[in-house]
Amino acid sequence: MRDKNRIPKILNELERIWKTNPDYRLGQLIVVGASADKPNSDVFNIEDEDLLNGLLKFDKRAELHNEEPKTVPDWKRFTNVSRLDPKELTTKLLEKLIVELKNSDKKIVITPINLMKLNGAPVSDQTWLLNQKPRIKKLKKLLIELKENGLLNERKSKQDFLGMKEVGYDIVE
């Protein structure tokens, strides 16, 4: 079995490079990243919309081949707050995520770091985490708003993560 920890590392690097080179299509980035001598024109020239449509169909095709019901991984079940631009993070979006968590079997202390962990963000990588300060600041602000709206209760003890003190919240039942 392959190491699952490689996935967020690769996706984060891909996201970083793509954001600095937005005119590239995903297929181009993958071919260039693979350093292929002869780029596969099918991959290199595929339009992002076509690739996205294929990816969206992927789960449906996989479900047809799997007879056993499988557990949906957290990164598919929960809104990925570590991928969205911090400007896109809103109280409404976080409220939706909190409701998803409340309705699931997932029991976590709600903190910015734990919300990012849900989707496999490399929160133990200090360099990555330092680059997330604007996101963490925004998430903290939104969690305070959700507490004021009565959706969360603040915990009395603070959680320590890599030397950072985080206020933790429980979901109001």
N, CA, C and O of each residue as an XYZ file, in Angstrom:
692
protein
N       0.837     -1.181      0.000
C       0.000      0.000      0.000
C       0.884      1.247      0.000
O       1.893      1.304      0.702
N       0.504      2.214     -0.772
C       1.291      3.446     -0.858
C       1.014      4.347      0.334
O      -0.051      4.285      0.949
N       1.992      5.186      0.648
C       1.890      6.104      1.769
C       0.867      7.197      1.465
O       1.034      7.948      0.504
N      -0.184      7.292      2.268
C      -1.238      8.285      2.068
C      -0.735      9.711      2.309
O      -1.317     10.669      1.800
N       0.337      9.851      3.081
C       0.854     11.181      3.402
C       1.428     11.900      2.187
O       1.642     13.111      2.230
N       1.678     11.171      1.111
C       2.221     11.803     -0.093
C       1.174     12.678     -0.768
O       1.517     13.647     -1.446
N      -0.092     12.348     -0.589
C      -1.169     13.027     -1.321
C      -1.244     14.516     -1.004
O      -1.189     15.326     -1.929
N      -1.369     14.920      0.282
C      -1.443     16.368      0.524
C      -0.175     17.111      0.127
O      -0.236     18.271     -0.279
N       0.987     16.443      0.242
C       2.240     17.096     -0.153
C       2.229     17.410     -1.645
O       2.567     18.519     -2.059
N       1.840     16.426     -2.441
C       1.808     16.617     -3.895
C       0.759     17.656     -4.268
O       1.022     18.543     -5.080
N      -0.433     17.551     -3.676
C      -1.501     18.495     -4.016
C      -1.157     19.925     -3.602
O      -1.461     20.873     -4.326
N      -0.527     20.079     -2.445
C      -0.135     21.425     -2.005
C       0.909     22.026     -2.937
O       0.851     23.214     -3.256
N       1.864     21.209     -3.374
C       2.895     21.695     -4.297
C       2.264     22.038     -5.645
O       2.580     23.068     -6.239
N       1.378     21.179     -6.120
C       0.676     21.432     -7.374
C      -0.121     22.731     -7.287
O      -0.097     23.545     -8.211
N      -0.826     22.920     -6.171
C      -1.606     24.144     -5.987
C      -0.700     25.380     -5.993
O      -1.023     26.385     -6.626
N       0.428     25.303     -5.291
C       1.357     26.442     -5.218
C       1.868     26.815     -6.609
O       1.879     27.988     -6.984
N       2.287     25.812     -7.359
C       2.847     26.063     -8.691
C       1.758     26.564     -9.642
O       1.985     27.484    -10.427
N       0.584     25.954     -9.562
C      -0.502     26.343    -10.476
C      -0.959     27.768    -10.213
O      -1.277     28.500    -11.150
N      -0.994     28.169     -8.942
C      -1.409     29.538     -8.623
C      -0.414     30.566     -9.154
O      -0.795     31.686     -9.493
N       0.863     30.184     -9.227
C       1.855     31.123     -9.773
C       1.930     31.038    -11.293
O       2.551     31.888    -11.932
N       1.294     30.010    -11.881
C       1.265     29.824    -13.337
C      -0.162     29.483    -13.781
O      -0.395     28.403    -14.322
N      -1.117     30.394    -13.557
C      -2.533     30.061    -13.799
C      -2.894     29.820    -15.265
O      -3.967     29.286    -15.545
N      -2.032     30.196    -16.198
C      -2.349     29.970    -17.608
C      -2.110     28.527    -18.046
O      -2.572     28.117    -19.111
N      -1.392     27.756    -17.230
C      -1.183     26.347    -17.541
C      -2.468     25.566    -17.291
O      -3.245     25.894    -16.395
N      -2.678     24.531    -18.094
C      -3.735     23.569    -17.808
C      -3.135     22.511    -16.885
O      -1.918     22.330    -16.853
N      -3.980     21.819    -16.141
C      -3.500     20.803    -15.214
C      -2.683     19.736    -15.942
O      -1.635     19.314    -15.453
N      -3.159     19.305    -17.101
C      -2.432     18.295    -17.870
C      -1.022     18.757    -18.209
O      -0.073     17.975    -18.147
N      -0.886     20.035    -18.569
C       0.440     20.570    -18.877
C       1.348     20.490    -17.651
O       2.499     20.065    -17.751
N       0.824     20.902    -16.491
C       1.638     20.872    -15.271
C       2.090     19.448    -14.929
O       3.229     19.227    -14.519
N       1.186     18.501    -15.105
C       1.532     17.114    -14.791
C       2.598     16.593    -15.746
O       3.551     15.944    -15.317
N       2.445     16.872    -17.033
C       3.434     16.420    -18.011
C       4.777     17.089    -17.744
O       5.811     16.421    -17.776
N       4.782     18.390    -17.481
C       6.030     19.088    -17.194
C       6.641     18.548    -15.896
O       7.851     18.335    -15.817
N       5.799     18.328    -14.883
C       6.294     17.789    -13.614
C       6.866     16.394    -13.754
O       7.812     16.034    -13.054
N       6.296     15.603    -14.656
C       6.784     14.242    -14.878
C       8.052     14.237    -15.722
O       8.684     13.194    -15.890
N       8.425     15.396    -16.251
C       9.624     15.547    -17.080
C       9.655     14.536    -18.225
O      10.696     13.944    -18.511
N       8.545     14.350    -18.858
C       8.471     13.392    -19.959
C       9.244     13.914    -21.169
O       9.129     15.086    -21.529
N      10.036     13.032    -21.797
C      10.767     13.414    -23.006
C       9.789     13.693    -24.136
O       9.932     14.667    -24.874
N       8.802     12.831    -24.260
C       7.773     12.993    -25.279
C       6.446     13.168    -24.556
O       5.837     12.184    -24.137
N       5.992     14.400    -24.404
C       4.723     14.595    -23.694
C       3.592     13.849    -24.376
O       3.459     13.878    -25.600
N       2.785     13.186    -23.576
C       1.591     12.516    -24.079
C       0.596     13.608    -24.444
O       0.087     14.308    -23.568
N       0.321     13.754    -25.730
C      -0.525     14.866    -26.166
C      -1.928     14.768    -25.584
O      -2.584     15.792    -25.388
N      -2.404     13.550    -25.301
C      -3.732     13.412    -24.709
C      -3.787     14.086    -23.341
O      -4.750     14.786    -23.026
N      -2.767     13.875    -22.542
C      -2.725     14.476    -21.209
C      -2.360     15.954    -21.312
O      -2.988     16.795    -20.669
N      -1.347     16.274    -22.116
C      -0.858     17.640    -22.219
C      -1.938     18.598    -22.724
O      -2.014     19.738    -22.265
N      -2.759     18.155    -23.647
C      -3.737     19.032    -24.285
C      -5.146     18.955    -23.706
O      -6.035     19.672    -24.167
N      -5.368     18.111    -22.717
C      -6.717     18.005    -22.174
C      -7.122     19.316    -21.496
O      -6.341     19.904    -20.747
N      -8.320     19.756    -21.761
C      -8.828     20.979    -21.139
C      -9.226     20.668    -19.707
O      -9.686     19.564    -19.412
N      -9.052     21.638    -18.814
C      -9.340     21.425    -17.398
C     -10.791     21.016    -17.168
O     -11.072     20.192    -16.297
N     -11.716     21.586    -17.944
C     -13.131     21.236    -17.787
C     -13.369     19.765    -18.108
O     -14.119     19.088    -17.404
N     -12.733     19.266    -19.170
C     -12.874     17.861    -19.536
C     -12.278     16.954    -18.460
O     -12.846     15.913    -18.129
N     -11.130     17.361    -17.919
C     -10.502     16.594    -16.855
C     -11.397     16.579    -15.616
O     -11.586     15.532    -14.998
N     -11.946     17.735    -15.255
C     -12.827     17.823    -14.094
C     -14.053     16.921    -14.281
O     -14.450     16.212    -13.357
N     -14.650     16.950    -15.479
C     -15.808     16.090    -15.736
C     -15.438     14.613    -15.577
O     -16.212     13.832    -15.024
N     -14.267     14.239    -16.059
C     -13.806     12.860    -15.905
C     -13.595     12.496    -14.446
O     -13.933     11.393    -14.016
N     -13.026     13.443    -13.677
C     -12.809     13.190    -12.254
C     -14.134     13.069    -11.507
O     -14.280     12.235    -10.614
N     -15.094     13.905    -11.881
C     -16.405     13.846    -11.229
C     -17.102     12.519    -11.507
O     -17.876     12.037    -10.679
N     -16.834     11.932    -12.658
C     -17.421     10.634    -13.000
C     -16.654      9.476    -12.362
O     -17.156      8.355    -12.288
N     -15.445      9.757    -11.905
C     -14.576      8.711    -11.363
C     -15.246      7.936    -10.235
O     -15.243      6.705    -10.242
N     -15.818      8.645     -9.268
C     -16.452      7.974     -8.137
C     -17.608      7.095     -8.579
O     -17.801      6.003     -8.045
N     -18.373      7.564     -9.546
C     -19.510      6.776    -10.029
C     -19.023      5.494    -10.685
O     -19.625      4.435    -10.509
N     -17.924      5.588    -11.449
C     -17.364      4.382    -12.086
C     -16.816      3.435    -11.026
O     -16.994      2.221    -11.118
N     -16.148      3.995    -10.021
C     -15.569      3.170     -8.963
C     -16.671      2.478     -8.164
O     -16.517      1.325     -7.763
N     -17.780      3.177     -7.931
C     -18.886      2.571     -7.179
C     -19.472      1.378     -7.917
O     -19.895      0.409     -7.287
N     -19.504      1.433     -9.236
C     -20.029      0.324    -10.013
C     -19.165     -0.927     -9.853
O     -19.671     -2.047     -9.925
N     -17.875     -0.738     -9.636
C     -16.954     -1.869     -9.525
C     -16.830     -2.391     -8.098
O     -16.352     -3.505     -7.889
N     -17.251     -1.608     -7.126
C     -17.143     -2.022     -5.726
C     -18.510     -2.417     -5.203
O     -19.425     -1.595     -5.143
N     -18.643     -3.658     -4.833
C     -19.923     -4.116     -4.313
C     -20.050     -3.831     -2.832
O     -21.152     -3.587     -2.341
N     -18.938     -3.857     -2.114
C     -18.983     -3.597     -0.684
C     -19.092     -2.097     -0.439
O     -18.388     -1.316     -1.078
N     -19.977     -1.679      0.490
C     -20.031     -0.258      0.813
C     -18.746      0.144      1.534
O     -18.269     -0.562      2.423
N     -18.203      1.275      1.139
C     -16.986      1.690      1.809
C     -17.204      3.016      2.516
O     -18.063      3.810      2.131
N     -16.428      3.238      3.535
C     -16.533      4.460      4.310
C     -15.983      5.612      3.483
O     -14.926      5.496      2.862
N     -16.701      6.710      3.481
C     -16.262      7.893      2.744
C     -15.175      8.582      3.567
O     -15.396      8.882      4.741
N     -14.009      8.839      2.980
C     -12.930      9.480      3.735
C     -13.288     10.923      4.105
O     -14.093     11.573      3.436
N     -12.671     11.402      5.182
C     -12.954     12.753      5.676
C     -12.761     13.805      4.602
O     -13.537     14.757      4.514
N     -11.711     13.638      3.769
C     -11.422     14.677      2.776
C     -12.530     14.801      1.753
O     -12.633     15.832      1.088
N     -13.375     13.769      1.605
C     -14.518     13.868      0.694
C     -15.770     14.339      1.412
O     -16.633     14.979      0.812
N     -15.868     14.022      2.699
C     -17.088     14.326      3.456
C     -17.173     15.778      3.895
O     -18.264     16.345      3.947
N     -16.061     16.375      4.206
C     -16.081     17.682      4.851
C     -15.478     18.770      3.965
O     -14.532     18.529      3.215
N     -16.038     19.957      4.066
C     -15.558     21.112      3.329
C     -14.062     21.300      3.592
O     -13.624     21.253      4.741
N     -13.291     21.510      2.548
C     -11.843     21.612      2.671
C     -11.415     23.057      2.903
O     -11.137     23.793      1.956
N     -11.366     23.455      4.174
C     -11.013     24.838      4.514
C      -9.543     25.142      4.264
O      -9.158     26.310      4.227
N      -8.715     24.116      4.091
C      -7.298     24.371      3.835
C      -7.011     24.583      2.359
O      -5.881     24.922      2.006
N      -7.979     24.400      1.497
C      -7.808     24.597      0.058
C      -8.440     25.897     -0.427
O      -7.996     26.480     -1.416
N      -9.466     26.341      0.268
C     -10.154     27.559     -0.169
C      -9.298     28.787      0.103
O      -8.526     28.823      1.061
N      -9.443     29.772     -0.736
C      -8.798     31.062     -0.485
C      -9.401     31.609      0.814
O     -10.618     31.551      0.987
N      -8.579     32.139      1.733
C      -9.133     32.667      2.988
C     -10.265     33.671      2.771
O     -11.146     33.796      3.622
N     -10.254     34.388      1.647
C     -11.337     35.344      1.367
C     -12.668     34.635      1.134
O     -13.732     35.222      1.328
N     -12.604     33.363      0.715
C     -13.824     32.588      0.450
C     -14.398     31.960      1.717
O     -15.529     31.474      1.705
N     -13.645     31.964      2.794
C     -14.126     31.396      4.048
C     -15.143     32.347      4.665
O     -14.847     33.518      4.899
N     -16.334     31.839      4.923
C     -17.411     32.653      5.480
C     -18.033     31.939      6.676
O     -17.832     30.742      6.883
N     -18.791     32.704      7.453
C     -19.510     32.119      8.585
C     -20.461     31.045      8.095
O     -20.574     29.983      8.707
N     -21.149     31.319      6.986
C     -22.118     30.365      6.433
C     -21.431     29.056      6.032
O     -21.943     27.972      6.313
N     -20.282     29.157      5.380
C     -19.538     27.973      4.964
C     -19.086     27.164      6.182
O     -19.215     25.940      6.201
N     -18.559     27.848      7.191
C     -18.095     27.161      8.394
C     -19.270     26.566      9.171
O     -19.158     25.489      9.755
N     -20.391     27.277      9.169
C     -21.596     26.765      9.818
C     -22.024     25.444      9.162
O     -22.403     24.492      9.846
N     -21.958     25.404      7.837
C     -22.293     24.182      7.093
C     -21.353     23.046      7.504
O     -21.796     21.916      7.710
N     -20.060     23.346      7.624
C     -19.075     22.346      8.026
C     -19.365     21.846      9.443
O     -19.278     20.646      9.704
N     -19.707     22.750     10.351
C     -20.008     22.368     11.731
C     -21.229     21.452     11.764
O     -21.255     20.473     12.510
N     -22.236     21.768     10.958
C     -23.435     20.920     10.887
C     -23.068     19.543     10.329
O     -23.563     18.526     10.814
N     -22.202     19.507      9.311
C     -21.733     18.224      8.759
C     -21.031     17.403      9.842
O     -21.247     16.196      9.958
N     -20.195     18.070     10.628
C     -19.485     17.378     11.705
C     -20.463     16.890     12.771
O     -20.332     15.778     13.282
N     -21.431     17.721     13.096
C     -22.424     17.363     14.118
C     -23.219     16.129     13.694
O     -23.541     15.280     14.525
N     -23.533     16.030     12.407
C     -24.325     14.912     11.902
C     -23.492     13.665     11.620
O     -24.041     12.615     11.283
N     -22.180     13.773     11.755
C     -21.300     12.632     11.476
C     -20.919     11.946     12.780
O     -21.319     12.358     13.869
N     -20.145     10.903     12.633
C     -19.637     10.195     13.811
C     -18.306     10.786     14.274
O     -17.690     10.276     15.210
N     -17.868     11.858     13.621
C     -16.567     12.476     13.902
C     -16.677     13.349     15.149
O     -17.480     14.281     15.194
N     -15.884     13.046     16.140
C     -15.868     13.833     17.375
C     -14.506     14.495     17.493
O     -13.520     13.837     17.825
N     -14.446     15.791     17.224
C     -13.180     16.516     17.339
C     -13.409     17.810     18.101
O     -14.521     18.334     18.164
N     -12.336     18.304     18.670
C     -12.351     19.645     19.233
C     -12.207     20.579     18.040
O     -11.280     20.432     17.244
N     -13.110     21.529     17.914
C     -13.089     22.431     16.762
C     -12.032     23.507     16.984
O     -12.150     24.336     17.886
N     -10.991     23.477     16.142
C      -9.955     24.506     16.100
C      -9.605     24.696     14.625
O      -9.905     23.826     13.808
N      -8.981     25.807     14.274
C      -8.558     25.971     12.871
C      -7.673     24.817     12.387
O      -7.851     24.315     11.277
N      -6.727     24.405     13.221
C      -5.812     23.330     12.829
C      -6.566     22.020     12.632
O      -6.341     21.317     11.646
N      -7.459     21.687     13.563
C      -8.208     20.432     13.449
C      -9.132     20.440     12.239
O      -9.349     19.396     11.625
N      -9.681     21.599     11.887
C     -10.532     21.670     10.697
C      -9.710     21.426      9.435
O     -10.191     20.807      8.485
N      -8.478     21.912      9.427
C      -7.611     21.671      8.270
C      -7.131     20.221      8.235
O      -6.940     19.657      7.157
N      -6.937     19.619      9.404
C      -6.509     18.219      9.489
C      -7.523     17.282      8.854
O      -7.150     16.252      8.293
N      -8.810     17.630      8.939
C      -9.865     16.780      8.389
C      -9.598     16.395      6.943
O      -9.921     15.286      6.517
N      -9.013     17.310      6.198
C      -8.808     17.092      4.774
C      -7.378     16.713      4.421
O      -6.967     16.795      3.264
N      -6.630     16.298      5.430
C      -5.280     15.812      5.164
C      -4.238     16.898      4.967
O      -3.171     16.639      4.410
N      -4.537     18.121      5.419
C      -3.551     19.200      5.293
C      -2.318     18.838      6.119
O      -2.447     18.251      7.193
N      -1.136     19.178      5.636
C       0.102     18.806      6.339
C       0.387     19.744      7.516
O       1.386     20.463      7.516
N      -0.494     19.731      8.516
C      -0.395     20.680      9.625
C       0.838     20.453     10.495
O       1.203     21.337     11.270
N       1.485     19.306     10.390
C       2.702     19.082     11.175
C       3.936     19.659     10.480
O       5.025     19.660     11.054
N       3.771     20.147      9.253
C       4.857     20.769      8.503
C       4.913     22.250      8.884
O       4.062     23.038      8.471
N       5.916     22.616      9.672
C       6.019     23.984     10.200
C       6.050     25.037      9.089
O       5.428     26.091      9.217
N       6.764     24.757      8.011
C       6.848     25.718      6.905
C       5.480     25.932      6.284
O       5.076     27.067      6.034
N       4.771     24.849      6.038
C       3.426     24.950      5.466
C       2.522     25.729      6.417
O       1.763     26.601      5.993
N       2.611     25.407      7.705
C       1.749     26.034      8.706
C       2.017     27.536      8.816
O       1.085     28.323      8.982
N       3.274     27.928      8.723
C       3.605     29.360      8.778
C       2.964     30.121      7.623
O       2.582     31.281      7.778
N       2.846     29.476      6.475
C       2.209     30.111      5.318
C       0.687     30.179      5.452
O       0.016     30.806      4.632
N       0.152     29.541      6.473
C      -1.298     29.487      6.656
C      -1.819     30.510      7.659
O      -2.992     30.468      8.028
N      -0.965     31.427      8.105
C      -1.381     32.402      9.125
C      -2.636     33.178      8.742
O      -3.520     33.325      9.586
N      -2.764     33.688      7.505
C      -4.002     34.414      7.157
C      -5.237     33.506      7.250
O      -6.299     33.945      7.689
N      -5.096     32.252      6.841
C      -6.211     31.296      6.903
C      -6.590     31.013      8.362
O      -7.769     31.016      8.716
N      -5.585     30.772      9.195
C      -5.828     30.466     10.607
C      -6.489     31.652     11.293
O      -7.426     31.489     12.074
N      -5.989     32.850     10.993
C      -6.570     34.062     11.582
C      -8.050     34.200     11.196
O      -8.888     34.519     12.038
N      -8.359     33.957      9.924
C      -9.736     34.048      9.446
C     -10.610     32.979     10.104
O     -11.735     33.261     10.516
N     -10.092     31.756     10.200
C     -10.854     30.672     10.827
C     -11.133     30.976     12.301
O     -12.232     30.722     12.793
N     -10.139     31.518     13.000
C     -10.341     31.885     14.410
C     -11.470     32.900     14.546
O     -12.334     32.769     15.414
N     -11.455     33.911     13.682
C     -12.493     34.954     13.698
C     -13.880     34.340     13.453
O     -14.847     34.675     14.137
N     -13.958     33.450     12.480
C     -15.242     32.830     12.144
C     -15.728     31.909     13.264
O     -16.929     31.833     13.523
N     -14.809     31.212     13.926
C     -15.209     30.351     15.037
C     -15.764     31.173     16.203
O     -16.705     30.751     16.874
N     -15.182     32.335     16.435
C     -15.704     33.231     17.480
C     -17.125     33.669     17.121
O     -18.001     33.714     17.985
N     -17.352     33.993     15.838
C     -18.698     34.370     15.397
C     -19.687     33.235     15.608
O     -20.815     33.465     16.044
N     -19.272     32.008     15.299
C     -20.159     30.853     15.478
C     -20.435     30.592     16.959
O     -21.513     30.118     17.318
N     -19.461     30.901     17.813
C     -19.685     30.789     19.259
C     -20.724     31.823     19.687
O     -21.645     31.517     20.445
N     -20.564     33.047     19.192
C     -21.514     34.116     19.529
C     -22.919     33.824     18.998
O     -23.912     34.270     19.573
N     -22.994     33.065     17.886
C     -24.291     32.690     17.315
C     -24.902     31.473     18.016
O     -26.008     31.050     17.679
N     -24.175     30.909     18.995
C     -24.712     29.795     19.767
C     -24.496     28.418     19.160
O     -25.082     27.444     19.633
N     -23.671     28.312     18.126
C     -23.432     27.022     17.491
C     -22.299     26.248     18.180
O     -22.258     25.019     18.129
N     -21.384     26.979     18.822
C     -20.227     26.378     19.477
C     -20.124     26.827     20.927
O     -20.568     27.918     21.285
N     -19.532     25.971     21.759
C     -19.185     26.321     23.138
C     -17.671     26.309     23.250
O     -17.015     25.371     22.796
N     -17.113     27.358     23.859
C     -15.667     27.412     24.036
C     -15.251     26.479     25.162
O     -15.898     26.429     26.208
N     -14.181     25.749     24.946
C     -13.625     24.874     25.979
C     -12.826     25.721     26.958
O     -12.277     26.758     26.588
N     -12.763     25.278     28.195
C     -12.016     26.027     29.213
C     -10.513     25.898     29.007
O      -9.778     26.854     29.254
N     -10.047     24.749     28.564
C      -8.606     24.564     28.363
C      -8.251     24.841     26.905
O      -9.021     24.552     25.989
N      -7.085     25.398     26.722
C      -6.602     25.681     25.366
C      -5.767     24.495     24.899
O      -5.094     23.838     25.692
N      -5.825     24.238     23.604
C      -5.082     23.139     23.012
C      -3.744     23.685     22.525
O      -3.685     24.758     21.926
N      -2.668     22.937     22.787
C      -1.341     23.349     22.345
C      -0.977     22.550     21.096
O      -0.999     21.319     21.108
N      -0.643     23.258     20.025
C      -0.251     22.586     18.790
C       0.996     23.254     18.242
O       0.963     24.422     17.856
N       2.088     22.516     18.209
C       3.382     23.016     17.725
C       3.733     24.365     18.347
O       4.197     25.282     17.669
N       3.500     24.461     19.653
C       3.844     25.686     20.374
C       2.816     26.799     20.258
O       2.997     27.872     20.834
N       1.731     26.556     19.514
C       0.680     27.570     19.385
C      -0.486     27.175     20.281
O      -0.928     26.026     20.265
N      -0.977     28.118     21.054
C      -2.152     27.873     21.884
C      -3.378     28.137     21.031
O      -3.513     29.193     20.414
N      -4.265     27.162     21.009
C      -5.491     27.302     20.244
C      -6.697     27.182     21.159
O      -6.743     26.322     22.038
N      -7.665     28.048     20.944
C      -8.920     27.916     21.650
C      -9.691     26.811     20.951
O      -9.797     26.792     19.725
N     -10.222     25.900     21.733
C     -10.999     24.809     21.176
C     -12.476     25.013     21.449
O     -12.855     25.660     22.425
N     -13.296     24.466     20.593
C     -14.749     24.586     20.724
C     -15.398     23.217     20.602
O     -14.906     22.331     19.904
N     -16.517     23.072     21.299
C     -17.362     21.902     21.147
C     -18.631     22.350     20.437
O     -19.061     23.495     20.573
N     -19.227     21.434     19.679
C     -20.464     21.735     18.981
C     -21.610     21.664     19.974
O     -21.717     20.704     20.737
N     -22.459     22.669     19.967
C     -23.630     22.689     20.843
C     -24.592     21.615     20.371
O     -24.943     21.547     19.193
N     -25.005     20.792     21.291
C     -25.948     19.703     20.932
C     -27.356     20.178     20.819
O     -28.253     19.386     20.526
